[in-house]
Amino acid sequence: MGCCNSKVDKPSKKKAENLKSLGEPLKVAAISAEKPKLVIQKGKVGEKYKIIKLLGTEKHGSYFQVMNVKTNVERFLKEYIKAKTSKKTLEQVLESIETLYGIDHPNVVKITEVIESDESLNIIAELCTGGELTAKISKNKSFSEKDAAKTFKDIMLAISCCHANGIVHRNISTKTILYQNQESNSEIKLVDFSLSKKMKHKHALKEPIGSVQYMAPEVFDKEYNEKCDIWSAGVVLYIMLVGRPPFGGHKVNDIVASIKEGKLHLDKSHCQHLSGEAKDLLKKMLSVDPEARLSAQQVLEHQWIKSYNNDTISSIPLTEEVFAHLIRHHSESKLSDALFSFVATQISDSAEDKILEEQFKAMDKNGDGRLTLEEIESGLKLLSPGTNVDPKKLFSEIDRDHSGFVGYTEFMMASRNWKKTVQKEELEKVFQSLDIGSDGQLALNDFKNSFPGIDSSEWADFFKAADANQDGLISYEELKEYLISRA
């Protein structure tokens, strides 16, 4: 791969078609940086991914650990076989995907793409290899309060982000909380939004849905709101601390009766080791009255959460190097955003990403996955006292969609050391993943396939800037130089 060193008198068919299409208007919805639109790709998923491992099977299809055949990036794939799935179910799946696609938070699993064929609908998401919280509890029997508080804070940050976006998960349990990897300090991810709903009214939800052990009492009465997630999270916390569910019974009806009664019995022998603050939080999260139950934000502000998480902020100061990246990196267009975002999903730097995630969460005081100017101002004082950086200037540089806040992905994109990232060997594999024809050159249609919704004028500007030899095609070296020049 490389730049073409000589011009030819007659352009190739691929070049001619490429140059012609630069002037053609696109007929797809524009990408919104604030609320990204889900684009469903058409094609055979097997052409892009190969199966590494079967992870499980259910009535609608199976789910797998897969690998991108060009980049070797591993993902999670869940298939819905159309012959086994009703039209209504497929519509509900697409609705839940749309819901999840709009959430931008480090503790919420991210969907990377959706591929549809005549036979199946395939959801590809980031892969979590650390296993379920269920397995961790089974192995350890229970958590210490210190370890539980650190993990539980991340769970509540994810829930808080969902609620801030008007989304109710409705299926929170130890099975829908996964560890990203096997490391001891692994992030947790809230997954499985198949039952999630967008709230429209205070008591808009009526379906008695979820895992019985974790369902709030009002769910059985078919009149509930986002507070049902707080109850479910309270059950998760109880199991983490005690090692068993708070409400039991030999039959489903017995469990439901126990949940509706709502007696926690925190004075029993199996709860004697719990601190007063832990018991207080459990009581307030597992209140039978949803009006009296804490909100997600109130849980995050509870003294039990704060007392065990005070040591996590001072160890991750914002450095002058990060400030330099934040101020230098700015978006020129939606295409620039999309291109850098795509590269970021394919080339990871887990150590750098981990630090940046922790810095973001330290500043995101209300856990909604977005930074306001006030949060950035207070965050700079907390994480980098004495810095000369102007918070208003910093905010204006990284608020790329002018929404009035900085999202998680915006922060991560702006903070990353891009000059280091684009020098990695994996960039060549990223190029190959875009190169549909595998001929070592990227035509306009290659880009359009991966980045739909871009205006024709932006494509023309991009090719003018990136296509050094003006042959209507982008080589690997040309793409690399373009990314470096804008890093």
C-alpha positions in Angstrom: 0.0 0.0 0.0 1.1 3.6 -0.6 0.7 6.7 -2.7 0.5 6.3 -6.5 3.7 7.9 -7.8 2.5 8.5 -11.4 -0.5 10.0 -13.1 -2.3 8.2 -15.9 -4.0 9.8 -18.8 -7.2 7.8 -18.6 -8.7 7.3 -15.1 -9.6 3.8 -14.1 -13.3 2.8 -13.9 -13.1 2.9 -10.1 -11.5 6.4 -10.2 -14.0 7.7 -12.7 -17.0 6.5 -10.7 -15.4 7.9 -7.6 -15.0 11.4 -9.1 -18.5 11.3 -10.5 -20.0 10.4 -7.2 -18.4 13.4 -5.4 -21.1 15.5 -6.9 -24.1 13.2 -6.1 -26.3 14.1 -3.2 -26.7 11.5 -0.5 -30.2 10.2 0.4 -29.5 9.2 4.0 -30.2 11.0 7.3 -27.4 13.2 8.6 -25.4 12.2 11.6 -26.1 14.1 14.8 -23.2 14.3 17.3 -25.6 14.8 20.2 -28.1 12.1 19.3 -26.4 9.7 16.8 -28.6 8.0 14.3 -28.5 4.3 14.1 -27.6 3.2 10.6 -28.3 -0.5 9.7 -25.9 -1.9 7.3 -27.1 -4.4 4.7 -25.1 -7.6 4.0 -23.8 -10.9 5.3 -22.3 -10.6 8.8 -20.0 -13.5 8.0 -18.2 -11.3 5.4 -17.0 -9.0 8.1 -16.8 -11.1 11.2 -15.7 -14.7 11.9 -16.9 -16.6 14.9 -14.4 -17.3 17.7 -16.7 -18.8 20.3 -20.4 -19.6 20.8 -21.4 -17.9 24.0 -25.0 -19.0 24.2 -28.2 -19.8 22.5 -31.8 -18.7 23.0 -35.1 -19.1 21.1 -34.4 -16.2 18.7 -30.8 -17.1 17.8 -27.4 -17.3 19.3 -24.7 -14.9 20.6 -21.0 -15.2 19.9 -17.5 -13.8 20.5 -16.4 -12.7 17.0 -13.5 -11.1 15.3 -13.3 -8.5 12.5 -11.6 -10.4 9.7 -9.6 -7.3 8.7 -8.8 -5.5 11.9 -8.8 -8.5 14.3 -10.8 -6.5 16.8 -13.0 -8.8 18.9 -16.6 -8.0 19.5 -19.8 -9.4 20.9 -22.4 -10.5 18.3 -26.1 -11.3 19.0 -28.1 -12.6 16.2 -31.9 -12.7 15.7 -32.9 -15.3 13.1 -35.9 -13.8 11.3 -37.5 -17.2 10.8 -37.6 -17.6 14.6 -38.5 -14.1 15.5 -41.8 -12.3 15.1 -42.1 -9.0 13.4 -43.2 -7.4 16.7 -40.2 -8.7 18.5 -37.8 -7.4 15.8 -39.4 -4.0 16.1 -38.9 -4.1 19.9 -35.3 -5.1 19.4 -34.7 -2.2 17.0 -36.4 0.1 19.5 -34.1 -1.1 22.3 -31.1 -0.7 20.0 -32.1 2.9 19.2 -32.5 3.5 22.9 -29.0 2.2 23.8 -27.4 3.8 20.8 -28.2 7.3 22.2 -26.5 6.6 25.6 -22.9 7.7 25.9 -21.3 6.5 29.2 -18.2 4.5 30.2 -20.3 2.1 32.2 -22.9 1.4 29.6 -22.1 -1.2 26.9 -21.7 0.4 23.5 -23.2 -0.9 20.2 -20.7 -0.5 17.4 -22.9 -1.5 14.4 -25.9 -3.4 13.2 -25.9 -5.6 10.2 -29.0 -7.0 8.6 -29.5 -9.7 5.9 -32.6 -11.4 4.5 -32.0 -14.1 7.2 -31.0 -12.3 10.3 -30.6 -9.1 12.3 -27.1 -8.9 13.9 -26.1 -6.6 16.8 -22.4 -6.0 17.2 -21.2 -4.5 20.5 -18.1 -4.1 22.5 -16.9 -7.4 24.0 -16.9 -7.9 27.8 -14.6 -10.8 28.8 -14.7 -10.5 32.6 -17.9 -12.4 33.1 -21.1 -11.5 35.0 -21.3 -10.0 38.5 -23.2 -13.2 39.3 -20.0 -15.2 38.8 -17.9 -12.9 40.9 -20.4 -13.1 43.8 -20.5 -16.9 43.5 -16.7 -17.1 43.7 -16.3 -14.6 46.6 -19.6 -15.4 48.4 -19.9 -11.7 49.1 -18.0 -8.4 48.8 -16.4 -6.3 51.4 -18.1 -3.0 51.8 -15.1 -1.2 50.4 -15.0 -3.3 47.2 -18.8 -3.3 46.9 -18.9 0.4 47.1 -16.5 1.0 44.3 -18.3 -1.4 41.9 -21.7 -0.2 43.0 -20.9 3.4 42.3 -20.2 2.5 38.7 -23.4 0.6 38.5 -25.3 3.6 39.8 -23.4 6.0 37.4 -24.7 3.9 34.5 -28.3 3.9 35.9 -28.1 7.7 36.6 -27.0 8.3 33.0 -30.0 6.2 31.7 -32.4 8.1 33.9 -31.0 11.5 32.9 -31.7 10.5 29.3 -35.3 9.4 30.2 -34.5 5.7 29.8 -35.7 2.9 32.2 -33.6 -0.3 32.0 -36.2 -2.6 33.7 -33.9 -5.6 33.8 -31.1 -4.8 36.2 -29.7 -7.8 37.9 -26.3 -9.4 38.6 -26.6 -11.1 35.2 -26.9 -7.8 33.3 -23.8 -6.3 34.9 -20.6 -7.5 33.2 -16.9 -6.9 33.9 -15.1 -5.5 30.8 -12.0 -7.8 31.3 -10.4 -10.1 33.8 -8.2 -7.4 35.5 -8.8 -6.7 39.2 -9.7 -3.1 38.5 -11.9 -3.8 35.5 -14.7 -1.4 34.6 -18.2 -2.8 34.8 -20.7 -2.4 32.0 -24.5 -2.3 32.2 -25.8 -4.5 29.4 -29.0 -6.1 27.9 -31.3 -3.2 27.1 -33.8 -5.5 25.4 -36.5 -4.6 28.0 -35.6 -0.9 28.3 -38.2 1.9 27.6 -38.1 5.6 27.1 -40.2 7.4 29.8 -42.9 9.8 28.5 -44.9 10.3 31.7 -44.3 10.0 35.4 -46.1 6.6 35.6 -45.9 5.6 31.9 -44.9 1.9 32.3 -47.4 -0.8 32.9 -45.9 -4.2 31.7 -45.0 -6.5 34.6 -41.6 -7.3 33.1 -38.1 -8.3 34.4 -36.4 -11.0 36.5 -38.8 -11.7 39.4 -36.2 -11.6 42.2 -35.3 -8.1 41.2 -38.7 -6.6 40.3 -40.0 -3.7 42.4 -43.4 -4.2 44.1 -45.1 -1.6 42.0 -44.1 -3.4 38.8 -46.5 -6.2 39.7 -49.2 -3.6 40.1 -48.6 -2.5 36.5 -48.0 1.2 37.3 -44.4 2.3 37.7 -41.6 4.6 36.6 -37.7 4.7 36.7 -37.7 4.1 40.4 -38.1 0.4 39.6 -34.4 0.4 38.5 -33.4 1.8 42.0 -35.2 -1.2 43.7 -33.4 -3.7 41.3 -30.1 -2.0 42.0 -30.8 -2.2 45.8 -31.4 -6.0 45.4 -28.0 -6.2 43.6 -26.3 -4.4 46.4 -27.9 -6.6 49.0 -26.7 -9.7 47.2 -23.2 -8.3 46.9 -23.0 -7.6 50.6 -24.9 -10.5 52.0 -24.5 -13.2 49.3 -28.2 -14.0 48.8 -31.4 -12.2 47.7 -33.3 -10.1 50.2 -36.7 -11.6 49.3 -37.1 -15.3 49.0 -39.6 -18.1 48.7 -40.1 -21.6 47.4 -42.5 -20.6 44.6 -42.8 -17.5 42.4 -45.9 -16.4 44.2 -44.1 -16.6 47.6 -41.3 -14.4 46.2 -43.7 -11.9 44.9 -45.5 -11.8 48.2 -42.2 -11.3 50.0 -41.3 -8.4 47.7 -44.6 -6.7 48.2 -44.3 -7.0 51.9 -40.8 -5.5 51.7 -39.4 -6.5 55.0 -35.6 -6.6 54.9 -34.8 -8.1 58.3 -31.5 -6.3 58.5 -31.2 -7.2 62.2 -30.9 -10.9 61.4 -27.6 -12.7 61.8 -26.7 -12.7 58.1 -26.7 -8.9 58.1 -25.0 -8.3 61.4 -21.7 -7.5 59.7 -23.1 -4.6 57.7 -22.3 -1.1 58.7 -25.1 1.3 59.7 -24.5 3.4 56.6 -24.9 0.3 54.4 -28.1 -0.7 56.1 -29.4 2.9 55.7 -28.8 2.9 52.0 -30.4 -0.5 51.5 -33.5 0.6 53.4 -33.8 3.7 51.3 -33.3 1.9 48.0 -35.7 -0.9 48.9 -38.5 1.2 50.2 -41.9 -0.3 49.1 -43.1 3.3 48.5 -41.5 4.4 45.2 -42.0 8.1 46.2 -39.9 7.5 49.3 -37.3 5.6 47.4 -34.0 7.4 46.5 -33.3 8.6 43.0 -30.1 7.5 41.2 -28.5 10.8 42.0 -29.4 10.6 45.7 -27.9 7.1 45.9 -24.6 8.5 44.4 -24.7 11.3 47.1 -25.3 8.8 49.9 -22.6 8.8 52.6 -21.9 5.1 52.2 -21.0 5.6 48.5 -18.9 8.7 49.2 -17.0 7.2 52.2 -15.5 4.4 50.2 -14.8 6.4 47.0 -12.9 9.4 48.4 -9.6 7.9 47.4 -10.3 7.4 43.7 -10.0 11.0 42.6 -6.6 12.3 43.8 -4.8 9.5 42.1 -5.8 10.5 38.6 -4.7 14.2 38.1 -5.3 15.8 34.7 -1.8 16.4 33.2 -0.6 19.3 31.1 -0.3 16.8 28.2 -4.0 16.0 28.4 -4.8 19.7 28.5 -2.7 20.2 25.3 -4.6 17.4 23.5 -7.9 18.8 24.7 -7.1 22.3 23.4 -5.4 21.3 20.2 -8.0 18.8 19.0 -11.0 20.3 17.5 -13.6 19.1 15.0 -13.7 20.5 11.5 -16.8 18.6 10.4 -19.1 15.6 11.0 -16.9 13.6 8.7 -13.8 14.4 10.8 -15.7 13.4 14.0 -16.9 10.1 12.4 -13.4 9.3 11.0 -11.6 9.8 14.3 -14.3 8.0 16.2 -14.1 5.0 13.9 -10.3 4.9 14.3 -10.7 5.1 18.1 -13.0 2.1 18.2 -10.5 0.0 16.2 -7.3 1.1 17.9 -7.5 0.9 21.7 -5.0 2.0 24.3 -6.5 0.4 27.4 -4.1 2.1 29.8 -4.7 5.6 28.4 -8.4 5.0 28.0 -8.7 3.8 31.6 -7.1 6.9 33.0 -9.3 9.2 30.8 -12.4 7.3 31.8 -11.7 7.9 35.5 -10.9 11.5 34.9 -14.2 12.0 33.1 -16.2 10.2 35.9 -14.4 12.3 38.5 -15.7 15.5 36.9 -19.2 14.1 36.0 -20.7 14.9 39.4 -24.3 13.9 38.7 -23.3 10.8 36.7 -25.4 11.7 33.6 -22.6 11.1 31.2 -22.2 14.7 30.3 -20.0 17.5 31.5 -21.3 21.0 32.0 -19.1 24.1 32.1 -19.6 24.2 35.8 -18.5 20.6 36.2 -15.4 21.2 34.1 -14.5 24.3 36.2 -14.8 22.4 39.5 -13.1 19.4 37.9 -10.1 21.4 37.0 -9.8 22.7 40.5 -10.1 19.2 41.9 -7.9 17.3 39.4 -5.4 19.9 38.4 -5.1 22.7 41.1 -2.9 25.6 40.0 -3.4 25.1 36.2 -3.5 28.1 34.0 -6.0 26.6 31.6 -9.1 28.7 31.0 -12.1 26.4 31.6 -14.4 28.4 29.3 -11.9 28.1 26.4 -11.4 24.4 27.1 -15.1 23.9 27.1 -15.7 25.7 23.8 -12.9 23.6 22.2 -14.3 20.2 23.1 -18.1 21.0 22.9 -17.9 20.1 19.3 -21.7 19.9 18.6 -22.4 23.1 20.5 -24.9 21.3 22.7 -23.9 23.1 25.9 -22.3 20.1 27.4 -19.4 17.7 26.7 -20.4 14.1 26.2 -18.2 11.1 27.2 -17.2 10.3 23.7 -16.4 14.0 23.0 -14.1 14.1 26.0 -12.4 10.8 25.1 -11.9 11.9 21.5 -10.5 15.2 22.4 -8.2 13.9 25.2 -6.6 11.1 23.3 -3.0 11.4 22.1 -3.9 11.1 18.4 -0.3 11.6 17.1 0.6 8.4 19.1 -2.6 6.6 18.1 -2.2 7.0 14.3 1.4 5.8 14.4 0.3 2.4 15.7 0.6 -0.6 13.3 -3.2 -1.3 13.8 -4.0 1.8 11.6 -3.1 -0.3 8.5 -5.8 -2.9 9.6 -8.3 0.0 10.0 -7.5 1.0 6.5 -8.0 -2.5 5.2 -11.4 -2.7 7.0 -12.5 0.4 4.9 -11.1 -1.1 1.7 -14.1 -3.1 0.5 -12.4 -4.0 -2.8 -9.1 -5.0 -1.1 -7.2 -3.1 -3.8 -5.1 -0.9 -1.5 -7.1 2.3 -2.4 -10.1 3.9 -0.8 -12.8 5.2 -3.2 -15.6 7.5 -2.1 -18.0 4.6 -2.0 -15.7 2.8 0.4 -16.0 5.7 2.8 -19.8 6.2 2.2 -20.4 2.6 3.2 -18.8 3.2 6.6 -19.8 6.8 7.2 -23.3 7.4 5.9 -25.1 10.7 6.3 -22.2 13.0 5.3 -22.9 15.9 3.0 -21.4 15.9 -0.5 -19.6 19.2 0.2 -17.8 17.5 3.2 -16.7 14.6 1.0 -15.3 17.0 -1.6 -13.4 19.0 1.1 -12.0 15.7 2.5 -10.7 14.4 -0.8 -9.2 17.8 -1.6 -7.3 17.8 1.7 -6.4 14.1 1.9 -5.9 13.1 -1.7 -2.3 14.3 -2.1 -1.8 13.2 -5.7 -5.4 14.1 -6.7 -6.1 10.8 -8.4 -9.6 10.5 -6.8 -8.5 7.7 -4.4 -7.0 7.7 -0.9 -4.0 5.5 -0.2 -3.0 4.2 3.3 -0.2 6.8 3.5 -2.5 9.6 2.4 -5.1 8.6 5.1 -2.3 8.4 7.7 -0.9 11.9 6.8 -4.4 13.3 6.9 -5.1 12.0 10.4 -1.7 13.2 11.6 -2.2 16.7 10.2 -5.5 17.0 12.1 -4.4 15.3 15.4 
